[in-house]
Amino acid sequence: MSATDKPIQVRAWFLGSRIDLRELARGSSVAGGPLTLLVGQHGYSIIFRFGVVVLAGVEPDPEAEILENLRGSVHNRFDHPESELAEIVIDPAGSERLASDGRLLLKETGAGRLQVVAHVLAKSCVLSYYERSVAEVFDRVEQLAERLCKGQSPAHGKNEILNEIGNALLILTRTVGRVEITEKPEIVWDDLELDRLYERLAVEWELRDRDLALSRKLDLISRTAETYLDLVNNRQALRVEWYIVILIVLEIVLSVIDKFF
C-alpha cells in the first residue's frame, strides 16, 4: 500500500471513568495490555481500562454497534463522550511522523504500531475531556475569587468550595493514577522502534506539556479553593468567639441585676 491509498481512520472514544475488561477479555483477543480485539478482517478495537476505546479501520455501522455493546461494561458513563480522530497512511519508504496535512504516516499497521497510536490517542482524548472540564471549573473559581475580593462569602457556603477541591483531586487521581499520561506503555519497553514511535507521537500530540499545564491549573484551583475555605472557617470561628463574648457579658449583666435588685 502506498502513501496515496485510502487513509485508515482511527478514532478514540472516552466513554466513562472505567471499563470492566473481565467479560470482554473472554472474546478472541489479538493482544493484551491494552486489550486488542479483531473487528472484521482488518479492523481493531483497542480497549483501555481507564475508560477509552480506540477503533482502527472500523466502519461507522460496526463502530456504533461496538460502542453500544460496551455500555454495560462502562462505569460512570459520560452523557457526552469525548472523541478524537486520526488518519493513518501507509508509507513503507518514508519516515514515521505526523505529516503537515495532519495525517499520520506509518510504515505498516501491525498490532504493535496500532497499539502505540491507540495509547497516544487515548491519552490525548482523556486530556481533552479534562481540559474542557477544568476550564469550566476555572470559571467557577474565578467567581469565587471575585466574591473574595468583595469580601463576600461563597453563594453556596462551604459545600461549593469543597466541591471544587473534590473536582480537582478527582481529575488528578484519574489522570495520574489511572491514565498515567507521562508514563510509557509496557509495549514499548522492549522494542526500540516502537519506543521511538511513541516518543515522536507523544511530542506531536504534546502529551507531557498538556499534562503539565493541566496539573498547574488543578493546583491553582485547589489552592484558591483551600484559601477561600480557610477564610470562611476563620470568619466562622471569629463569629463563634463573638457569640461567646456576648454570652459572657449577658451573664455578667444578669448577675449584677440579680445582686442589686
N, C-alpha and C positions, 0 to 999 in steps of 0.2 A: 504494500500500500504506500502511495506517495503522499507528499505533503499537500497535494491538491485534492485528495479524496475527501469524501464527506466527513466532517468532524464528528467525533464521538462526544455526546453530551453527558456530563457528569453533574448531578445535582445533589446537594446536601440539604437535608431537612432536619431542623432542630424541633423535635416533636414534644418533648417534655423533660422533666428533671432526670428521669432514669428509664432505661428499657431493660426489662427482665429477659435475659437471654436463655434461661433454663429450658423453656419449651421450644424456643426457636432453634437451639443447638441440636435438637434431635433430628432435624432435617438433614438433607445431604449438603454438607458444607465443603467448600473448596479449601479453606484455610481458617485458622483461628487467630485471635488477637490482632485485629478485631474479627468477629465472626463474619465470614465471607461466603455468601450463597450464590450459586449459579442461577441466573434468570434466563430462561430460553436457551438459545445456543451460544450467544455471545455477551449477554448482559450479566451484570453482577449487582448484588445487594450486599452492601458492607455496613454492618450494624455495630454501633458503639454503645457500650453500657451507659455512658453519660447522656443518652437521650437523642443521639443523632443517627440517622440512616442516610447512607450515600448510595445513590443509584447511578450506575455507569452503563451506558449503552442500552437503557431501558426505554421502551416506547411509552407514550402518555397513558394508554389504557392499562398495561401491566403495572405501571407506576402507581396509578390510583388504586389498583387492587392490592398492591403490596402495602401501601400506606393504610388502607382500610383494615387489612389483616393484622397490622401491628397495633391497632388501637387497644386491644386487650392487654398488651404487654407493656404499654407506656404508663409510667407513673406521673401524676400531676401534669396531665396533658395540657398544652397551651391552646387557647382558643384561636390564636393567630400564629402558627408556627413560622419560624424564620427559615428562609431558604437561600441558597447561594448556588450559582450556576457557573460551570467552566466548560470549555470546549477543548477536546484533545485532538490534535492532528498528528498522525504517524509520519515521522521523517527519519528513516533509518540512517541517513547520511549526515544529518545535521546535529547540532548540539541541543541538549535538552534544556529548554528555557521557556519563559513566558514571552511570546512574540509581541511586537508593537501593536498588533491588532487585538490583543487580549487573549489570543488562543494559546494553548499550552502545547509545545512541541515535545513529543516523546519518541524514542527510538522504537519502542514496541509497547503493547498494552498487556503484559503479563500480570498475573495476580499481584506480584510484589510491587510493581510500579503503580498499579491502580490503588493498592492499599496506602502507599505513600501519599498519593494525590488525595485520597479519601481522608487521611489524617489531617492534612493541611486544610482542606475544605471544611471538615467538621469543626476544627478549632476556630477557623475564621467565622463560621456560621454562629458558633456559640458567642464569640466576641461581639459580633454584630448585634445579636439579640441583647446582650447585657450592656453594650454601649448605648443602645436606644433606651434601655431601662434606666441606666444611670443618668442619662440626660433628663428624663422625667423626674427622677429623684432630686437632681440638681435644681430644677425649677422650684420644687417644694422647699428645699433647704435655703434657697435664695430668699423665699418669702419669710422663712424663719429668721434669717439674718436681718431682713428689713424690719421685722417686728422687734428684734433685739435692739436695733439702732433707735427705735422709737420708744424703747422702754416698756414694750408690751409683752404679755405672755403669749404662748402658743394658742392658736384658735381652739385646739382640742386638748390642751393640757399635756401632761406627761406622756400619755399614750401616743400622741403624734410624734414626739421626739423618739420614744422607744421604738416606734415602728420604723423610722428612718435608720436608726442604728441597726435594727434587726435586718432590714433590707440589705444594708452594706455588708454585714457579716455573712449573710446568706449567699450573696454573689461571690464574695471572696472564697467561701467554702467550696462552692461548686466549680469555680474556675481554677482554683489552685489545687483543691483536694481531689476532685473527680476528673476534670478535663486535663489538668497538667499541661497548660498551654506551652510553657517554656521547656518541657521535657521532650526528649527524642523518643519515638516509639520503639518498641523492642525489635521490630522487624529490621531496623537499620543497624542494629548493634554489631552484627557480624557480616554485614555486606557493605563494603566501602562505596560501591557505586550507588546503592540506594541511599546511603548516608549523605553523599554529595547532592543527590537529587532532592532529598528532604531539606537540607540546609538551603539550597538555592530557592526552593519554593517557599520556605518559611520566611526568607528575606523578601521575596516578591510580594507575599501577602502581609508582610510587616507584622508577623505574629508577636514577636518579642516587644517591639515598640508599642503596639496597641495594648498588649497586656500590661506593660509598664504604665502607660497613660491611664488605663482603667484602674490600676491599683492606686495611683496617685489621687485620682478623683474620689475613689472609695475612701481613702484615708482622710481626705479633706472633708467629705460628707460626715464620716464618723466623728472626727474631731470637732466639727462645727456643732453637730447634734449633742455631743457629750458636754461641750462648753455651755450650750444653752440649758441642758439638763442640770448641770451644776448650779447655774444661776437660779433656775426655778427652785431647786432644793434649798439653796441659801435663802431665797426670799421666803419660802415656807417656814424654814427654821426661825428666821427673824420674826415672822408673824406669830409663831408659837411663843417665842420669848416675850413678845409684847403682850400676848394674852396672859402669860404667867405674871408679868409685872402688874397688869391691870387687876388680876385676881388678888394679888398680894395687897395692892393699895385698897381695894374694896374691903378685904378682910380687916385691914388696919382701921379704916373708917368705921366699919361696923363695930369693931372692938371699942373704939373711942366713944361711939354713940351709946353703946351698951353700958360703958363705965360711968358716964356722966348723966345719963338720962334713965 
